[in-house]
Amino acid sequence: MALVTTTEMFKKAYEGGYAIGAFNVNNMEIVQAITEAAGELNSPVILQVSAGARKYANPTYLKKLVEAAVIENPNIPIALHLDHGADFEICKACIDSGFTSVMIDGSHHSFEENIELTKKVVEYAHARGVVVEAELGRLAGIEDDVNVSAEDSSYTQPSEVQEFVERTGVDSLAIAIGTSHGAFKFKPGTDPQLRFDILEEIEKRIPGFPIVLHGASSVPQEYVKIINTNGGALKDAIGIPEEQLRQAARSAVCKINIDSDLRLGLTAGVREVLNNHPDYFDPRQYLTVARANVKAVVAHKIKNVLGSEGKAADFE
């Protein structure tokens, strides 16, 4: 199976009451871990590349790693997606290089400017068989090149979504209902709550339209503890409760982005191995454990949060 777009993925996810996991990739081990877990659980999956990943790993290397994953996992649908494209040029570059999906993030612009920019990307992408995600509302938090203060964040306004979708022709829409970028989302003792009232109102205004949640990591405390026990100094933090994400996946949310949880699992593996074996210097010794942790995170999300286990069988 070659790389696919998210069109059929989202249609089946919407109708089936589950979501597709969109996992950020930065290197070979992460690509392997994600696709091995998806392959073993027969789950469709989205591999997404951020601006930071492009700078770190080189777009050509990342693309070839994903192509290798497709060859190794021929029975599961895999989409290659640009996460948080900042402008038309980066979206164009990814489309031209073979990405099957791109996100144009115009959420920091005015409503009209966001529409204008998104429409331009949509017209270029659709002419080349590529689908487009856009964003309304702004998530707080820091992750790669995304940095939005709590003061500058804002919930998506349901009154704007129908006009935005109709005027841009966009294929999916990322909304802000209480998720947050990065690992340090909420302080312990707080009670994170997604705004399901906003989600329900949006669903009424654009029925059947696929919704995306960014910043949806849950910050597994077992990995935070391992990191801190082995020389790390992560601040106390909690993420989005997984039961709330599962509830969202049963509704109009068809794509859930997960990045920080992968980083925590990987870093926990590296720190634990090197702390327990200070004589190790072969990267394979610690990256093998780190990769296994990432794979375990992805498998857990597929089975317990996304609900996408076994769904690859629905695709031809």
C-alpha positions in Angstrom: 0.0 0.0 0.0 1.5 3.4 -1.0 1.2 6.5 1.1 -2.5 7.6 1.3 -4.3 10.8 2.0 -6.5 11.2 5.1 -9.7 11.4 3.2 -10.8 7.8 3.5 -9.2 7.6 7.0 -11.4 10.4 8.3 -14.6 9.2 6.7 -14.2 5.8 8.3 -13.1 7.2 11.6 -16.1 9.6 11.7 -18.6 6.8 10.9 -16.8 4.3 13.2 -16.5 6.5 16.3 -12.7 6.4 16.5 -9.8 8.7 15.7 -6.6 8.3 13.8 -3.4 8.9 15.7 -1.1 11.5 14.2 2.3 10.9 15.7 5.3 13.3 15.2 8.5 11.7 13.7 12.0 13.0 14.1 14.3 10.0 13.5 14.5 6.4 12.5 13.7 4.9 15.9 10.5 6.9 16.2 9.3 6.0 12.7 10.0 2.3 13.4 8.3 2.4 16.8 5.1 4.0 15.5 4.7 1.9 12.4 5.6 -1.4 14.2 2.9 -0.7 16.8 0.4 0.3 14.1 1.3 -2.8 12.0 0.9 -5.2 14.9 -2.4 -3.7 15.9 -3.7 -3.4 12.4 -4.3 0.4 12.8 -4.2 3.2 10.2 -1.7 5.9 11.2 -0.6 9.4 10.3 3.1 10.2 10.5 3.6 13.9 10.8 6.6 16.2 10.4 7.0 19.5 12.1 9.1 22.5 11.1 11.5 21.5 13.9 11.8 17.9 12.6 12.6 19.2 9.1 15.4 21.3 10.5 16.7 18.5 12.6 16.6 15.5 10.4 16.5 17.0 6.8 13.2 16.6 4.9 14.7 14.1 2.4 15.9 11.8 5.2 12.5 11.9 6.9 10.6 11.2 3.6 12.8 8.2 2.9 12.4 6.8 6.4 8.6 7.0 5.9 8.8 5.4 2.5 10.8 2.5 4.2 8.1 2.2 6.8 5.4 1.9 4.1 7.4 -0.9 2.5 7.8 -2.7 5.8 4.1 -2.3 6.7 2.2 -2.9 3.4 -1.1 -3.7 5.0 -1.8 -0.6 7.0 -2.8 2.9 5.6 -0.1 5.4 6.3 -0.4 9.2 5.6 2.5 11.6 5.6 1.4 15.0 7.0 3.0 18.4 7.5 2.3 19.6 11.1 1.9 23.4 11.6 2.9 24.7 8.2 3.7 28.3 8.8 3.2 29.6 5.3 2.4 28.8 1.7 6.0 28.1 0.8 6.6 25.3 3.3 3.3 23.7 2.4 4.2 23.9 -1.3 7.6 22.3 -0.6 6.0 19.4 1.2 3.3 18.9 -1.4 5.9 18.9 -4.2 8.0 16.4 -2.3 5.3 13.8 -1.9 3.4 14.6 1.3 -0.2 13.4 1.2 -1.5 15.9 3.7 -0.4 19.4 4.9 -1.5 21.7 7.6 -1.5 25.4 7.1 -1.6 27.2 10.4 -3.0 30.6 9.9 -4.5 30.8 13.4 -2.3 33.7 14.4 -3.7 35.8 11.6 -7.0 37.6 11.5 -10.0 35.6 10.4 -10.0 37.0 6.9 -6.2 36.6 6.5 -6.5 33.0 7.7 -9.1 32.3 5.1 -7.1 33.9 2.3 -3.9 31.9 3.2 -5.8 28.7 3.7 -7.6 29.0 0.5 -4.4 29.5 -1.4 -2.9 26.4 0.1 -6.0 24.4 -0.6 -6.1 25.4 -4.3 -2.5 24.3 -4.8 -2.9 21.1 -2.8 -6.2 19.9 -4.3 -4.8 20.4 -7.8 -2.2 17.8 -6.8 -4.3 15.3 -4.9 -3.2 16.5 -1.5 -5.5 17.2 1.4 -5.3 20.2 3.8 -5.9 20.8 7.5 -6.3 24.3 8.9 -6.8 25.8 12.3 -9.3 28.1 14.0 -8.6 29.2 17.6 -5.2 29.1 19.3 -3.8 26.5 21.6 -1.5 27.6 24.5 1.8 25.9 25.0 5.3 25.4 23.5 6.2 22.7 21.1 8.9 23.0 18.4 8.3 26.3 16.6 4.8 26.7 18.1 4.8 29.1 21.1 1.6 30.6 22.3 1.1 32.2 25.7 -2.0 31.5 27.8 -2.9 35.1 27.4 -2.8 34.8 23.6 -4.7 31.5 23.4 -8.4 31.4 22.5 -11.1 28.9 22.1 -12.5 28.2 18.6 -15.7 30.2 18.0 -18.4 27.9 16.6 -20.0 30.8 14.8 -17.0 31.0 12.5 -16.4 27.4 11.5 -19.1 27.0 8.8 -18.0 30.2 6.9 -14.4 29.2 7.2 -14.9 25.7 5.9 -17.1 26.8 3.0 -14.9 29.7 1.9 -11.6 27.8 2.1 -12.6 24.3 0.9 -10.3 22.9 3.6 -10.6 19.1 4.3 -10.3 19.1 8.1 -10.2 21.6 10.9 -8.1 21.8 14.1 -10.0 23.5 16.9 -9.1 24.8 20.4 -11.2 23.3 23.1 -8.8 23.1 26.0 -5.8 21.0 24.8 -2.3 22.5 25.0 1.0 22.0 23.2 4.0 20.6 25.0 4.6 18.5 28.2 3.9 21.2 30.7 0.2 21.7 30.1 -1.4 21.9 33.5 -0.1 22.0 37.1 -0.9 19.1 39.4 -4.1 19.7 41.4 -5.8 21.3 38.4 -8.7 19.5 36.7 -8.2 19.8 32.9 -11.5 19.7 31.1 -12.1 19.7 27.4 -14.9 22.0 26.2 -17.2 19.4 24.8 -19.9 22.0 24.6 -17.9 23.9 22.0 -17.1 20.6 20.2 -20.8 19.7 20.1 -21.8 23.1 18.7 -19.2 22.9 16.0 -20.4 19.4 15.1 -23.9 20.7 14.7 -22.7 23.6 12.4 -20.5 21.4 10.1 -22.0 17.9 10.5 -19.9 15.0 9.1 -16.8 17.3 8.9 -13.6 15.9 10.4 -12.2 17.7 13.5 -8.6 17.6 14.7 -7.2 18.0 18.2 -3.7 19.3 18.6 -1.7 19.2 21.9 -3.4 16.0 23.0 -0.6 14.3 24.9 -1.4 13.0 28.4 2.1 13.2 29.9 2.4 9.6 31.3 3.6 10.0 34.9 5.5 6.7 34.8 7.9 8.2 32.3 8.2 11.5 34.1 9.2 9.6 37.2 11.8 7.5 35.4 13.3 10.6 33.8 13.5 12.4 37.1 14.8 9.4 39.0 17.6 9.1 36.5 19.0 12.6 36.6 16.2 14.5 34.9 14.6 17.7 36.2 11.1 17.8 34.6 8.7 20.2 36.3 5.5 18.8 37.7 2.9 18.6 34.9 -0.1 16.7 33.9 -1.7 16.3 30.4 -5.1 15.7 28.9 -7.0 12.9 30.6 -7.2 10.0 28.3 -10.8 9.3 29.0 -11.7 12.7 27.7 -9.7 12.1 24.5 -11.5 8.8 24.0 -14.8 10.6 24.4 -13.7 13.1 21.8 -12.7 10.3 19.4 -16.2 8.9 19.6 -17.6 12.2 18.2 -16.4 14.4 15.3 -12.7 14.3 16.2 -11.1 12.1 13.6 -7.4 13.0 14.2 -5.6 13.3 17.5 -2.0 14.7 17.6 0.5 13.1 20.0 4.1 14.1 20.3 5.2 14.9 23.9 4.2 11.5 25.2 6.6 9.9 22.6 9.4 12.2 23.7 8.9 11.3 27.3 9.0 7.6 26.6 12.1 7.9 24.5 13.9 10.1 26.9 13.0 7.9 29.9 14.5 4.9 28.1 17.8 6.7 27.3 18.2 8.1 30.8 17.4 4.9 32.6 19.8 2.8 30.5 22.7 5.3 30.7 22.2 5.8 34.4 22.2 2.0 35.1 25.0 1.4 32.7 27.5 4.3 32.7 29.9 2.2 30.7 27.6 2.1 27.7 28.5 4.1 24.7 26.9 2.2 21.8 23.7 4.1 20.8 22.1 0.8 20.0 22.2 -0.2 23.6 20.0 2.7 24.8 18.1 3.5 21.7 16.7 0.0 21.6 15.1 0.5 24.9 14.0 4.1 24.0 12.4 2.7 20.8 10.5 0.0 22.8 9.1 2.7 25.1 7.8 4.8 22.1 6.3 1.6 20.6 4.5 0.9 23.9 3.1 4.5 24.1 1.7 4.2 20.5 0.2 0.8 21.2 -1.5 2.1 24.3 -2.9 5.1 22.5 -4.2 2.9 19.6 -5.9 0.5 22.0 -7.2 2.7 24.8 -7.5 6.3 23.5 -8.0 6.3 19.7 -10.0 3.1 19.3 -8.3 2.4 15.9 -7.1 -1.1 16.6 -8.1 -3.5 13.8 -9.5 -0.7 11.6 -6.9 -1.1 8.9 -8.8 -4.1 7.8 -11.6 -1.8 6.6 -9.3 -0.3 3.9 -8.7 -1.9 0.5 
